[in-house]
């Protein structure tokens, strides 16, 4: 139930808000059809695993692939690849990983041999560590200009996400390395948000930005603790508790508050 709530929020709220913050002519059609596909994907979560659930999830997977297809188009249109742009490109691509995992999990197929529970968590992970974290890192980097911390964050969040993905296939120690890089990047995002972006905003936007920044202190410690426990065989929270703490905190504290704040900033012309 907790994982489903996190995924639903990502599909129906966080990504639509985020898509409104990304410029690009090819995104207009995707924005127009996103919620229809997301409702289908959300409905599939409540059906028993099987062909019907997978078929209903398929439109969501297709629209995430269509979103990923905008990345090479955007890359070709850019003359330089600034750190903020690397983060935005990552945000465009990573939901397709979530969409693919969703169809496999709903069908009951152990994609690449992964347990179905891991596939379900992969769906959640790439909505937030993939899309939301990368996009917010890019927005923070752009807003902070030449601040070194913001530029490093915009590169390390995508790098950490990629290393974690590689770790799925190569082992827990690689995944731990990815978690460390991702945590460093997320903490830099939170630090820069608090010190640079939050300053001078209206009260509501400042509260949202502050909450988005501060929650990362706790949620990313949990991510590191879990990855270290898996790699070293040390005691750590179960996946159920990780979903209820790390997952909920990142979904509602970091991603949702962050997207709402950046939406307000965009509407105010900042």
C-alpha positions as CSV (number, residue, x, y, z in Angstrom):
1,X,0.0,0.0,0.0
2,X,2.8,2.5,0.9
3,X,4.7,1.8,-2.3
4,X,1.6,2.1,-4.4
5,X,0.8,5.5,-2.8
6,X,4.4,6.7,-3.5
7,X,4.2,5.5,-7.1
8,X,0.7,7.0,-7.6
9,X,2.0,10.4,-6.4
10,X,4.9,10.1,-8.8
11,X,2.8,9.2,-11.8
12,X,-0.1,11.6,-11.3
13,X,1.4,14.6,-9.5
14,X,5.2,14.8,-9.4
15,X,6.0,14.0,-13.0
16,X,3.2,16.2,-14.4
17,X,4.4,19.1,-12.3
18,X,8.0,18.5,-13.4
19,X,7.1,18.3,-17.1
20,X,5.7,21.8,-16.7
21,X,9.1,23.0,-15.7
22,X,11.0,21.6,-18.7
23,X,11.0,23.6,-22.0
24,X,10.9,21.9,-25.4
25,X,8.5,21.7,-28.3
26,X,8.3,17.9,-28.2
27,X,7.0,17.9,-24.7
28,X,3.7,19.5,-25.4
29,X,2.1,16.4,-26.8
30,X,3.5,14.3,-23.9
31,X,2.1,16.7,-21.3
32,X,-1.3,16.5,-23.1
33,X,-1.4,12.7,-22.9
34,X,0.5,12.1,-19.7
35,X,-2.3,12.0,-17.2
36,X,-4.4,9.6,-19.4
37,X,-1.5,7.2,-19.5
38,X,-0.7,7.7,-15.8
39,X,-4.3,6.9,-14.8
40,X,-4.0,3.6,-16.7
41,X,-0.7,2.9,-15.0
42,X,-2.2,3.7,-11.6
43,X,-5.2,1.5,-12.2
44,X,-2.9,-1.4,-13.0
45,X,-1.4,-1.2,-9.5
46,X,-4.7,-2.3,-8.0
47,X,-5.3,-5.3,-10.3
48,X,-4.0,-8.8,-9.7
49,X,-0.8,-9.6,-11.5
50,X,-1.3,-11.0,-15.0
51,X,-1.8,-10.1,-18.6
52,X,-4.7,-7.7,-18.0
53,X,-2.7,-5.6,-15.4
54,X,0.3,-5.6,-17.7
55,X,-1.8,-4.5,-20.7
56,X,-3.4,-1.7,-18.7
57,X,0.1,-0.6,-17.5
58,X,1.5,-0.6,-21.1
59,X,0.3,2.9,-22.1
60,X,2.2,4.3,-19.2
61,X,5.4,2.5,-20.2
62,X,4.9,3.8,-23.8
63,X,4.6,7.4,-22.8
64,X,7.7,7.1,-20.6
65,X,9.6,5.8,-23.6
66,X,8.2,8.7,-25.6
67,X,9.5,11.0,-23.0
68,X,12.9,9.4,-23.1
69,X,13.0,9.8,-26.9
70,X,13.0,13.6,-26.3
71,X,16.4,13.4,-24.7
72,X,18.5,12.8,-27.9
73,X,16.4,15.5,-29.6
74,X,17.1,17.9,-26.8
75,X,20.8,16.9,-26.8
76,X,21.1,17.6,-30.6
77,X,19.6,21.1,-30.1
78,X,22.2,22.1,-27.4
79,X,25.6,23.5,-28.4
80,X,27.1,22.8,-24.9
81,X,26.3,20.2,-22.3
82,X,26.2,22.2,-19.0
83,X,25.7,20.3,-15.7
84,X,22.2,21.5,-15.4
85,X,21.4,20.1,-18.9
86,X,22.9,16.7,-17.9
87,X,20.5,16.6,-15.0
88,X,17.5,17.5,-17.2
89,X,18.4,14.8,-19.8
90,X,18.6,12.3,-17.0
91,X,15.1,13.3,-15.8
92,X,13.7,12.7,-19.3
93,X,15.2,9.2,-19.6
94,X,14.8,7.6,-16.2
95,X,11.0,7.3,-16.1
96,X,11.3,4.8,-19.0
97,X,13.1,2.5,-16.5
98,X,10.2,2.8,-14.1
99,X,7.6,2.2,-16.9
100,X,9.4,-0.9,-18.1
101,X,9.7,-2.3,-14.6
102,X,6.0,-1.6,-14.0
103,X,4.8,-3.7,-17.0
104,X,7.1,-6.6,-16.0
105,X,6.0,-6.5,-12.3
106,X,2.3,-6.2,-13.2
107,X,2.7,-9.2,-15.5
108,X,4.5,-11.1,-12.8
109,X,7.6,-11.5,-14.9
110,X,10.9,-11.4,-13.1
111,X,12.7,-9.1,-15.5
112,X,16.5,-9.8,-15.5
113,X,15.8,-12.3,-12.7
114,X,14.9,-9.6,-10.2
115,X,12.2,-10.5,-7.6
116,X,8.9,-8.8,-8.1
117,X,9.2,-6.8,-4.9
118,X,12.5,-5.3,-6.2
119,X,10.8,-4.4,-9.5
120,X,8.0,-2.7,-7.6
121,X,10.5,-0.6,-5.7
122,X,12.4,0.1,-8.9
123,X,9.2,1.7,-10.3
124,X,9.1,4.1,-7.3
125,X,12.9,4.7,-7.2
126,X,13.1,5.9,-10.8
127,X,10.2,8.3,-10.4
128,X,12.0,10.0,-7.5
129,X,15.8,9.3,-7.6
130,X,15.5,9.3,-11.3
131,X,13.1,12.0,-12.5
132,X,12.5,14.3,-9.5
133,X,16.0,14.3,-8.0
134,X,17.7,14.9,-11.4
135,X,15.2,17.6,-12.5
136,X,15.4,19.5,-9.2
137,X,19.2,19.2,-9.3
138,X,19.2,20.8,-12.7
139,X,16.8,23.6,-11.7
140,X,18.9,24.4,-8.6
141,X,22.1,24.4,-10.7
142,X,20.5,26.7,-13.3
143,X,19.2,29.1,-10.6
144,X,22.4,29.2,-8.7
145,X,24.5,30.1,-11.7
146,X,28.2,29.3,-11.4
147,X,28.1,28.0,-7.8
148,X,30.4,25.0,-7.7
149,X,28.2,23.1,-5.3
150,X,25.2,23.3,-7.6
151,X,27.2,22.2,-10.6
152,X,28.7,19.3,-8.8
153,X,25.2,18.3,-7.6
154,X,23.8,18.5,-11.1
155,X,26.4,15.9,-12.2
156,X,26.6,13.7,-9.1
157,X,22.8,13.1,-8.9
158,X,22.7,11.6,-12.4
159,X,26.0,9.8,-11.8
160,X,24.8,8.3,-8.5
161,X,21.5,7.2,-10.1
162,X,23.4,5.5,-12.9
163,X,25.9,3.7,-10.6
164,X,23.0,2.5,-8.4
165,X,21.4,1.0,-11.6
166,X,24.7,-0.7,-12.5
167,X,24.8,-2.0,-9.0
168,X,21.5,-3.8,-9.5
169,X,23.4,-6.0,-12.0
170,X,26.9,-6.1,-10.6
171,X,26.6,-6.3,-6.8
172,X,25.8,-4.6,-3.5
173,X,29.2,-2.8,-3.2
174,X,28.7,-1.0,-6.5
175,X,25.2,-0.1,-5.4
176,X,26.7,1.3,-2.1
177,X,29.1,3.4,-4.1
178,X,26.2,4.7,-6.2
179,X,24.2,5.5,-3.0
180,X,27.2,7.4,-1.6
181,X,27.5,9.5,-4.8
182,X,23.8,10.1,-5.0
183,X,23.6,11.1,-1.3
184,X,26.5,13.6,-1.7
185,X,24.7,15.1,-4.7
186,X,21.3,15.2,-2.9
187,X,22.9,16.9,0.1
188,X,24.5,19.5,-2.2
189,X,21.1,20.1,-3.8
190,X,19.6,20.6,-0.3
191,X,22.4,22.9,0.8
192,X,22.2,25.0,-2.3
193,X,18.5,25.2,-2.1
194,X,18.6,26.4,1.5
195,X,21.5,28.9,1.0
196,X,20.9,30.2,-2.5
197,X,17.4,29.5,-3.9
198,X,15.3,29.9,-0.9
199,X,16.6,33.4,-0.2
200,X,14.3,36.2,-1.4
201,X,11.3,34.0,-2.1
202,X,7.8,34.5,-0.7
203,X,6.9,32.8,2.6
204,X,5.0,29.8,1.1
205,X,7.6,29.1,-1.5
206,X,10.4,29.4,1.1
207,X,8.7,26.9,3.4
208,X,8.3,24.4,0.5
209,X,11.9,24.9,-0.5
210,X,13.1,24.6,3.1
211,X,11.1,21.4,3.6
212,X,12.4,19.9,0.4
213,X,16.0,20.7,1.4
214,X,15.8,19.6,5.0
215,X,14.1,16.2,4.5
216,X,17.1,15.1,2.5
217,X,19.3,15.1,5.6
218,X,17.4,12.2,7.1
219,X,16.2,10.3,4.0
220,X,19.6,10.0,2.4
221,X,21.2,8.8,5.7
222,X,18.6,6.0,5.5
223,X,19.6,5.2,1.9
224,X,23.2,5.0,2.9
225,X,22.5,2.9,5.9
226,X,20.4,0.4,3.9
227,X,23.0,0.1,1.1
228,X,25.8,-0.4,3.6
229,X,23.8,-3.0,5.5
230,X,23.2,-4.9,2.2
231,X,26.8,-4.8,1.2
232,X,28.4,-5.5,4.6
233,X,25.7,-7.8,6.0
234,X,25.1,-5.4,8.8
235,X,21.7,-4.8,10.5
236,X,19.5,-2.3,8.6
237,X,15.9,-1.4,8.0
238,X,13.8,-3.8,6.0
239,X,12.5,-2.8,2.6
240,X,9.0,-2.3,4.1
241,X,10.4,0.2,6.6
242,X,12.6,1.9,4.0
243,X,9.5,2.4,1.8
244,X,7.6,3.9,4.8
245,X,10.5,6.2,5.8
246,X,13.0,6.9,3.1
247,X,10.4,6.5,0.3
248,X,7.6,8.5,1.9
249,X,10.0,11.3,3.0
250,X,11.5,11.6,-0.5
251,X,8.1,11.4,-2.2
252,X,6.2,13.9,-0.2
253,X,8.9,15.9,1.6
254,X,11.5,16.3,-1.1
255,X,9.9,15.8,-4.5
256,X,6.3,17.0,-4.0
257,X,7.3,20.1,-1.9
258,X,10.2,20.8,-4.3
259,X,8.0,20.6,-7.4
260,X,5.3,22.8,-5.9
261,X,8.0,25.3,-4.9
262,X,9.6,25.4,-8.4
263,X,6.1,25.7,-10.0
264,X,5.5,28.8,-7.8
265,X,8.9,30.2,-8.8
266,X,8.2,29.6,-12.5
267,X,4.8,31.3,-12.2
268,X,6.5,34.3,-10.6
269,X,9.0,34.5,-13.4
270,X,12.0,33.4,-11.3
